[in-house]
Amino acid sequence: MKKLLILISVFCALKSNAQDCFLTFSGTGSSSTVSSVKVENLTSGKSLVINGSDILHLISMPTGFSSIKNDPFSRIRIYPNPMTDYTTVQIRPPLAGEAVITIVDFTGRLVYRLQSYLDNSRQDFKLSGLKSGFYLINVASNSYQFSGKLLSNRKTNDEISFEKVNSIIQTVDKKAEKIRSKGALATVEMECISGDRLKFTGISEEYSTVKIDVPETDKTINFNFIACSDGDNNNYPVVEIGTQVWMAENLKTTKFNDDSDISLLTDYASWHSQTPGYCWYDNDYNNKNIYGAIYNVRSVRTNKLCPTGWRVPSRDQWNILLAFLGGENLAGSKLKETGTLLWQSPNTGATNESGFTALPGGLRHIITTGSFFVEMGTNGNWWSSDEWIFFITNNGTEIFTLNSGYWDYVGTSVRCIKDN
């Protein structure tokens, strides 16, 4: 009898951790169509990309158990990683049949899609042509799904090529909406334990919106699509936090919103001048798509830095954000991207439950003998319109503020906020 009671208790405990719900997706605002959704489990680190018309079925093995299928670490291998000219993608499907291979960029935007027959044996593909940035390579069929992450350090943009060893599969250079096929999967499964926090990035043409949720029951995730494009035609994901709408990644424009050029300042003399300008961290263009640009305070003072309808947030607007997230002592953890892929360990307390996805882009400083770059990986720094700097570190949950009289020599990242 005692053993029976123990077994019943264990079963109830496991059942309470089980997850079994269905999610659908919809769009409002500037678009009612959801073309694709990037789903990231901020608790486990797993991620996938699905069609916006798909149904996402969240299922889980109870705590303490592990699934015997869909192991992403044994089904896909990418090397070299990071890649420069090309990389090899090694795929080992558990079953033979039709599958969809997709590649999405850091923001969740689809850059490549292929539907093809895969054998249930090892298959090697040569991938080239990806511009610099982080990517997720996803392989899915009706019965399995797995993915792997890739960092590209390529300095030039070429035609994307994905070819099987000894036989070319497909070469594409198309917009995502033109390479999607009608052979969409109706239902996609994803492991998720009750209480896991998920980040959804909905894509609809040039629009992209981030939503954070902890799903427990069947529901529809609605994306309010809002235009956010700069003079370089960079399209930014946005996120609603409380009553505010923020960019969900750092600004990377090289043009003011009146279409005039922002000066690229690379050396000591130009950075020390009174010219409104920008640079890339370490003067390395490869940092653009991940961390965005570093802007000097003179570019902020122009009031022309953000896309039309957006602005550099004031100190008061930053403080409204921090208050909504529980105050400056806790807000840093709720703003930071999770994990230690970009943030250096320990990335204390990071949950990204706001969807802000703060990154450690570092800053540029200047001294009498030259300028230098510091803090990438450990600190994220952002301007306010009234020339305060807000910053987060990898070893704390707080967000800090600084104000000084020598900001003419400092450069930091910028996040824009939508005008009311």
N, C-alpha and C positions, 0 to 999 in steps of 0.2 A: 504493500500500500504506500509506503514511504517513497519507494522508487517511482511509483506511478505519479505521485504528487510532484516529485522533482521533474519528471518528464513533462507534465502538464505546465509547470511553471516555466520551464525552458521554452516550450512551444509558444506560450503566450508572449514571452519576452522577445522571441525571434519574430513573431507575427507583428508585434508592435513596431518593429523596425522595417517591416516589409514595405515596398513601394510598388504600387500598381495603379497608374492613372494615365489618361490620354490627354494630350495637348494639341490644340489646333491654333492657327495663326491668322490674324486679320490686320488690315491696314486702314488708317484714317489720315486726315490731314491732306498733304500734298499728293498722296497716292493711296488708292484703296487696294492695290495689288502687292502681295509679298512674293518676290521672286525666289528668295532663298533665306535661310536662317542658319546662322552659326550658333551652336549650342555649346557652352562651356560649363562644365561642372567645377565650380570654384573650390569645392571641398576635396574632390578626388583628383582634379587636374585633367580628367578626360574631356575630350571635345569631339564634335562632329559637325558636318554641314549637311542640311537637308533642303529639299525643295519647300517653298513656302506653302504649297498645297498639300504637303505630306502631313500625316498624323504622327506625332511623336509619342511613342509608348514608353513610359518610364517604368522599368521593372528593376527589382533588386533581389540579390541573395541576402538573407538575413545577416546581421552583424556577426563576424566570426567565421563566415563561410566565404568561399570565393567561387566564381563561375568557372566552369571547365571549358567554356567556349569563348570565342571573340577576344582572345588575349592579344591586345595591340602590340605587346612587346615581342611576341613570337611570330606574328603574321606579317609584319612590315619592318624592313631595315633600310635606312637611308645613309649612304656613304659616298664620298666624304661629306661631312656635315659639321661646320659650314661648307658650302660649295662656292666655287669661283666660276669656272667655265661650265662645268657640268657636274651632275651627281648621278649615282646609280640608285634606283628604287627597286628593292628586292621584295617581291610580294609572294606570300604563301597562302593562298585561299584554302579554307577547310573543305570546300566543296567546289566542284566544277559547275560552271553555268554563267549566265549573264550577270555582269556587275557594272557599277558606275564608279569611275575614278574621278575625283574632283580635287582641284587645288584652289585654296582661297588664301587671300593675303591677311595681314595682321588685323585689319578692320572687319574681316568676315566677307569681303567682296570676292565673288567668284572670278577667277582669271583663266581657268581651264576646266573642261569637262569632257569625259570620254565614256561612252557606254560600249562595252566589248565583252566577248566571251573569254573567260579565264579558266585555265585548267586547275585542278587541285594539286598542283605541284609548284615548285619554286620557279618563278619567272622574273627575269631582270629587265628593267627598263632604263634607258638613258634619258635623263631630263636635262634640258639646257634652255637658255634664253630668258630665265627669270631675272627681273631687275632686283636690286638689293632690297632686303626686307625679310620678315618672318612669314612663313607659310605653313598651312596645315594641309597634308595630303590625306585624303579620305577614300577608303575603298568600301563599297557597300553593295549588298545584294538583298534579296528577299529573306535570306536566312543568316546573314552575318554582317558585321560592320567593324572596321578597325581603322586606325589613323596613326600618322606620325608627323612630327614637327621638323621643319627645315629652315635653316638660316642661309640666305644667299648674300654673298659679298660682291656680286657682279657689279662692275662699274658702268656697264653699258646696257642698253635695252635692245634685245634682238627678238626675232620671231620665236615663240615658244615651241619647242620640239620635245615630244615624248615618244621615244622609239624603243621597241623591243629589240633585244640583242639579235642582230642578223636580219631583222625585218622591221621596216618602218610601220608604225601603227597609225600615227596621225600627226600632222603639223598644223598648228592653228595660230592665227593672229587676229582674233575677233573679240568683240565686246561680249560680256558674259551673257547678255540676253539673246545674242545671236547664236550661241553655241549650246543652249539648253535644248534638250529634246523633249518630246512628249511622252517618252517612256519613263515617266516619273514613278518612283516607288510610293505606293499608297500608305504604307505604315513602316516606320523605322523605330527599332528598339534601342534603348539606351539604359545602361545600368545606373541606378540612382537610389541611394538609401534615404529613407525618410529623414528630412531635416537638411539634406544637401541644398546648398545655394547654387542656383543656375543663372548664368548670364546668357541672355538671348540677344543676338544682333540681327535685326531684320533688315533686309536689303530690298530696295525697289528702285531699279535704274540708278539714278544718281543720289537717291535718298538712303539714309542709313540711321537706324534708331536702336538704342540699347535699352533693354529692360532687365531688371533683376527680380527673381522670384524664387520662392521656396515652395514648389508645388506639392500639394497633399491630396488634391482631388482633381477630377476632370475639369478642364477650363480652357478658355481661349485667351491667348496672349495677344493683346492688341498693340500694334506699333503706330504711334503718332508721327508720321513722316513730316519733317520740317526741313526746308531748304537751307543748306549751309555750304556754300561753294565760294572759293576765293578767286582772285584774278588769274591764277595759274590753272584754274579748273580742277583744283583739288576738292574732292567732295568729302566732308567730314561727318562721322557718326555723331549723333547728338544723344543726350540723356536728360530726362526730367528728374530733378532732385528737389522734392518739396514743391515750391511755387516757381522755381527757377528752371531754365533750360540752358544747359552747358554743352560745349563741345566735349566729346568723349575721347579726344586725343589732342595732342599739342599742335599749335599753328605751325605751318611750314611754307607759307606764301612768300614769294619774292616780289610781289606787287602790292602797292597800296590799293584801297578800294576805289580810287579814281583812275586805276589802270596805269599809274606811273610806277616806274621801277624803284624798288628798295635797293640801296647800295650794298653790295657784298663787300664786307670789310674783313680782310684776312690778316693783315700785318699790324704791327704795333702803331705805326704812324696813322693809318687810316682809322683804327679803332679809337685812337686818342683824339681824333678830330671831332668836330661838332656835327658830323654828318649822320642823319638817321640811317641806321643800317642793321644788317644781320650777318650771321655766319653759321656754319655747321660746327658741331663740337669737334675739336681737333682739326678744324678745316677739312673734315672728311665728309664728302657728299653722301657716303653710304649711311651716315647717321640720320639723314633726312626723314626717310619713311618710317623709322622706328621712333625717334625722339623729337622730331620736328626741328625747327630752327631756334637759334639763340638770337634774341633781339636786344639792342641797346635801348636805354631809356629815352633817347631822342626820337626813336621810331614810335614809342608809346605816346610821346607828347604830340605827335601829329594828329591823333584821333582819327587816323585813316588806316590803321593796321588791320583791323578785323573785317570780315566780309560785310557787305551792306546789310543792315538789320541786326548786326552784332557789334559788340564793343568789348574792350578790355575792362574786366570787372573792377569796380571801385573797392576800397577797403570795406565799406559797409556791406557791399554785396557778397564779398568773401565771408564776412562775419555772419551774414544770414545763413549761408551754406553751413558754416561750422556749427552754428546754434542748432540747425535742423539735425545735424549728425551727432548731437550730444555734447558739443563744446570742444574747445581746442585740444583738450587732453585725450580725447577719443577719436576725433575726426580724422586724424592722419591714417589710422588703421583702416577706417571705412572708405578712404579714398584710394589707398594703394592697390595696385595690381597684386594678385596673390602669387605665391611661389617665388623661386629664386632664379628663374631664367634670365630676367633682366635686373631685378633687385639683388644685391649681394646678400648672402646669409647674415643675420637670421631673418630679415624682413619681418620684424616683430609685429605680431597682432594683425597682419594684413588680411582683410576679408573682402575688400572691394564691394561691399554690400550697397554702396551708392551707385555703382556703375561708372564712376568717374575715371577709373583705370589710370591712376597717377603713375608716371614712370620716372625713373631716376636719371633725368637728362643732364644733370650737372650744371655748371655755369662757366662763364668766361670772366676773368678778372684782369686787372692791369696794374703794373708797378712801373717804377721809373726806368727799368731796363727792358721792359717788354710786357707782353700779355701772355696769359697761360690759362689752360682749361683744367678744371678740377671737379671732383665729386660725382662723375658719371658712375652709376651703379650704387651709390650710397645716398645721394640727395636728389630730390626733385624740387625745383625752384620756379616760381611764377610771379610775374609782375601784377601789381594792381595799377589802375589808372592814376591814382594819387601817389604813386611811386613808393609803395611799400612792397617788400618781397615776402611772400608766403612760402615756407619750405617744410618738407617732410624728410625724415631720415629712415635708413634701413633698420635701425636698432631702437625704434620707439613708436609709440602709438599717437604721439602729439603732432600738431601742426604749429609751426613757430612763425613769428613775424619779425621783420627787421625794417628799420628806417634809418637813413643816414644822409649826410650831405655830399657823399662822393659817388653817387650812383652813376655819374657820367662815365665811369670807367668799368661798369659792370654790365654783363649781359645774361639774361635768363630766358627760360621758356615762357610761352604765353598760352593761356586758355581763354577763349572768348565766351561771353555770355550773351544770350539773346536779349535784344531790347524789349522792354515791356510794351 
